[in-house]
Amino acid sequence: MVMGSLPERTDLVVIGAGVGGYITAIRAAQLGMSVVLVEKEKLGGHCLNYACIPSKTLLNISKMYYEIRNSDKFGISSQQTTIDPKKMYQWRMDVSGKLEKGVEFLCKSNGVEVVKGSAVFISGSKLQLTNGTEIDFSKAVIATGSEPMELDGFPFGADVLDYKKALSLDYLPKSMTVIGAGYVAVETATLFARLGTQVNIIARSDVLRVFDKEAVEIIKNSLQRLGVKIYAGATPISKQGNAIKLSTGDTITQDVVVVAVGLRPYTTGLGLENTKVTVNEKGFINVDNTLTTSDTNILAIGDVIGEPMLAHKAMRQGVIAAEVAYGMSSAFDNLVIPSIIFSDPEMAVAGTMQGAGIETTKFPLSALGRAIAMGKTSGFVKIAHTKEGVVKGVEIVSEDAGNMIAEAALAIEMGATIEDMADTIHPHPTFSEAVQEAAEAALGRPIHFFYGKPAGNQK
Ligand SMILES: Cc1cc2nc3c(=O)[nH]c(=O)nc-3n(C[C@H](O)[C@H](O)[C@H](O)COP(=O)(O)OP(=O)(O)OC[C@H]3O[C@@H](n4cnc5c(N)ncnc54)[C@H](O)[C@@H]3O)c2cc1C
């Protein structure tokens, strides 16, 4: 697909139309640059077609299904509720399709030339496309993303799936083993367990090892309530038929295996050797804070430049890269990149929760009106702040934590204090009040929770 006539020279070429790439292209076109956006698969990349959006679409369906079937305590009898995996799959595909069309429309409307095919660097100022066309560019942005890593002895195949296949099933496996311990593993396990699949997780040390133990404990308890069996401290040794042998001596069986052991940068066939672009020991492209590579006319953004591999990081970098390519003095200098795990309950973190001179205060959801009303009381909001009260980090385990964390990110970016958060009127009755309550507690004037003794200075 070429949406207009393809120029032989362009101000900017963007390789990869994932969330990072298409945003770069649109922003650059808004600035008045001529832009060619090259994509070898689908507009919207992994996020829209195989990862963020499909997983959250399916997680939402599984949540509805699970909650309806477990609503006796609210007076709803619904044991007859069934799920039709083919319809669920159709909805998931339709959502991605709609968003892909939306990206196409936005690119066209902003004057971006979209080309379907692979791009290869021939030099630091020339690209070749699959159809043989060569394009001279003034600036290029590499936004080629990442790909799932394979695990030795568990090659992807009919019953060993990567995340793309796992999120594109039109049937429900009776049983599933997820190998991995990060957020993709936890989200995949949550999604299928809610739909009735018997799920095992194999975690080399433990699930979500890098996160706060107190928060992770809530998520692990919830996984166990869903029937997920966690084999912590276990390594999968071999697979024969549908049986996996573990380092612990256990043998587990399943219909399908999902390998979720990480992502690696995708630079295959890109021709980086024909440029001055360098990569680090893990293959991620090296950039400075203006997202410029060691080849000064080439920038890189998103998953291909490294952790954290998150869509909202790629999106922000897309805007910066376009502005830098245009000649503006922009830089990727955000203080926080929030991260969310769409577990049950959700967990979200922004900023730093530990360090010299940092104090934390926690407010439990068991004391929050909205949480009690909805029967969603497991979780908390924790605020980390300096002695002077400057907010440095917020951790939330709660229904809707993903939406709530945006306030925290803004607070940290703006250098807000716990007083600012406490004195800002938060609408009632909402989960967001837990952030205000935690800030009030941090100031020593908690209202809706008694911390065992009259707290703080109570002024
Ligand atoms: C299961 C799962 C769930 C996730 N959920 C979330 C979430 O909820 N929130 C979140 O923030 N992040 C999430 N992520 C991470 C998120 O998907 C990525 O961070 C994001 O997609 C990165 O965007 P990108 O633009 O860098 O790359 P991508 O979206 O991977 O896009 C890269 C594009 O480049 C194209 N391409 C590659 N090479 C070439 C070439 N030579 N020529 C032309 N085109 C090329 C590819 O086809 C692809 O379309 C999730 C990841 C996984 C695996």
Ligand as a Chemical Component Dictionary entry (heavy atoms), coordinates in Angstrom:
data_LIG
# 
_chem_comp.id                   LIG 
_chem_comp.type                 NON-POLYMER 
_chem_comp.pdbx_formal_charge   0 
_chem_comp.three_letter_code    LIG 
# 
loop_
_chem_comp_atom.comp_id 
_chem_comp_atom.atom_id 
_chem_comp_atom.alt_atom_id 
_chem_comp_atom.type_symbol 
_chem_comp_atom.charge 
_chem_comp_atom.model_Cartn_x 
_chem_comp_atom.model_Cartn_y 
_chem_comp_atom.model_Cartn_z 
_chem_comp_atom.pdbx_ordinal 
LIG C1  C1  C 0 1.523  -9.322 25.673 1  
LIG C2  C2  C 0 2.014  -7.906 25.785 2  
LIG C3  C3  C 0 1.205  -6.966 26.373 3  
LIG C4  C4  C 0 1.642  -5.650 26.484 4  
LIG N1  N1  N 0 0.841  -4.753 27.109 5  
LIG C5  C5  C 0 1.256  -3.488 27.269 6  
LIG C6  C6  C 0 0.455  -2.543 27.948 7  
LIG O1  O1  O 0 -0.648 -2.853 28.415 8  
LIG N2  N2  N 0 0.906  -1.269 28.052 9  
LIG C7  C7  C 0 2.123  -0.898 27.552 10 
LIG O2  O2  O 0 2.501  0.259  27.688 11 
LIG N3  N3  N 0 2.910  -1.774 26.874 12 
LIG C8  C8  C 0 2.509  -3.051 26.737 13 
LIG N4  N4  N 0 3.294  -3.934 26.046 14 
LIG C9  C9  C 0 4.544  -3.445 25.408 15 
LIG C10 C10 C 0 4.220  -2.743 24.074 16 
LIG O3  O3  O 0 3.537  -3.652 23.228 17 
LIG C11 C11 C 0 5.477  -2.264 23.384 18 
LIG O4  O4  O 0 6.245  -1.520 24.306 19 
LIG C12 C12 C 0 5.155  -1.377 22.180 20 
LIG O5  O5  O 0 4.412  -2.087 21.236 21 
LIG C13 C13 C 0 6.446  -0.859 21.557 22 
LIG O6  O6  O 0 6.138  -0.039 20.471 23 
LIG P1  P1  P 0 7.173  0.179  19.285 24 
LIG O7  O7  O 0 6.559  1.248  18.432 25 
LIG O8  O8  O 0 8.526  0.390  19.832 26 
LIG O9  O9  O 0 7.237  -1.197 18.512 27 
LIG P2  P2  P 0 6.128  -2.153 17.852 28 
LIG O10 O10 O 0 4.766  -1.863 18.342 29 
LIG O11 O11 O 0 6.657  -3.515 18.042 30 
LIG O12 O12 O 0 6.167  -1.766 16.326 31 
LIG C14 C14 C 0 7.287  -2.014 15.532 32 
LIG C15 C15 C 0 6.843  -2.158 14.099 33 
LIG O13 O13 O 0 7.986  -2.119 13.237 34 
LIG C16 C16 C 0 7.746  -2.998 12.145 35 
LIG N5  N5  N 0 9.044  -3.318 11.523 36 
LIG C17 C17 C 0 10.089 -3.958 12.080 37 
LIG N6  N6  N 0 11.135 -3.999 11.230 38 
LIG C18 C18 C 0 10.745 -3.366 10.103 39 
LIG C19 C19 C 0 11.367 -3.072 8.865  40 
LIG N7  N7  N 0 12.657 -3.423 8.606  41 
LIG N8  N8  N 0 10.672 -2.408 7.913  42 
LIG C20 C20 C 0 9.386  -2.035 8.144  43 
LIG N9  N9  N 0 8.739  -2.286 9.307  44 
LIG C21 C21 C 0 9.415  -2.924 10.288 45 
LIG C22 C22 C 0 7.052  -4.184 12.815 46 
LIG O14 O14 O 0 6.322  -4.943 11.860 47 
LIG C23 C23 C 0 6.139  -3.478 13.819 48 
LIG O15 O15 O 0 4.864  -3.245 13.310 49 
LIG C24 C24 C 0 2.901  -5.269 25.948 50 
LIG C25 C25 C 0 3.727  -6.222 25.339 51 
LIG C26 C26 C 0 3.297  -7.528 25.281 52 
LIG C27 C27 C 0 4.200  -8.537 24.635 53 
# 
loop_
_chem_comp_bond.comp_id 
_chem_comp_bond.atom_id_1 
_chem_comp_bond.atom_id_2 
_chem_comp_bond.value_order 
_chem_comp_bond.pdbx_ordinal 
LIG C1  C2  SING 1  
LIG C2  C3  SING 2  
LIG C2  C26 DOUB 3  
LIG C3  C4  DOUB 4  
LIG C4  N1  SING 5  
LIG C4  C24 SING 6  
LIG N1  C5  DOUB 7  
LIG C5  C6  SING 8  
LIG C5  C8  SING 9  
LIG C6  O1  DOUB 10 
LIG C6  N2  SING 11 
LIG N2  C7  SING 12 
LIG C7  O2  DOUB 13 
LIG C7  N3  SING 14 
LIG N3  C8  DOUB 15 
LIG C8  N4  SING 16 
LIG N4  C9  SING 17 
LIG N4  C24 SING 18 
LIG C9  C10 SING 19 
LIG C10 O3  SING 20 
LIG C10 C11 SING 21 
LIG C11 O4  SING 22 
LIG C11 C12 SING 23 
LIG C12 O5  SING 24 
LIG C12 C13 SING 25 
LIG C13 O6  SING 26 
LIG O6  P1  SING 27 
LIG P1  O7  DOUB 28 
LIG P1  O8  SING 29 
LIG P1  O9  SING 30 
LIG O9  P2  SING 31 
LIG P2  O10 DOUB 32 
LIG P2  O11 SING 33 
LIG P2  O12 SING 34 
LIG O12 C14 SING 35 
LIG C14 C15 SING 36 
LIG C15 O13 SING 37 
LIG C15 C23 SING 38 
LIG O13 C16 SING 39 
LIG C16 N5  SING 40 
LIG C16 C22 SING 41 
LIG N5  C17 SING 42 
LIG N5  C21 SING 43 
LIG C17 N6  DOUB 44 
LIG N6  C18 SING 45 
LIG C18 C19 SING 46 
LIG C18 C21 DOUB 47 
LIG C19 N7  SING 48 
LIG C19 N8  DOUB 49 
LIG N8  C20 SING 50 
LIG C20 N9  DOUB 51 
LIG N9  C21 SING 52 
LIG C22 O14 SING 53 
LIG C22 C23 SING 54 
LIG C23 O15 SING 55 
LIG C24 C25 DOUB 56 
LIG C25 C26 SING 57 
LIG C26 C27 SING 58 
# 
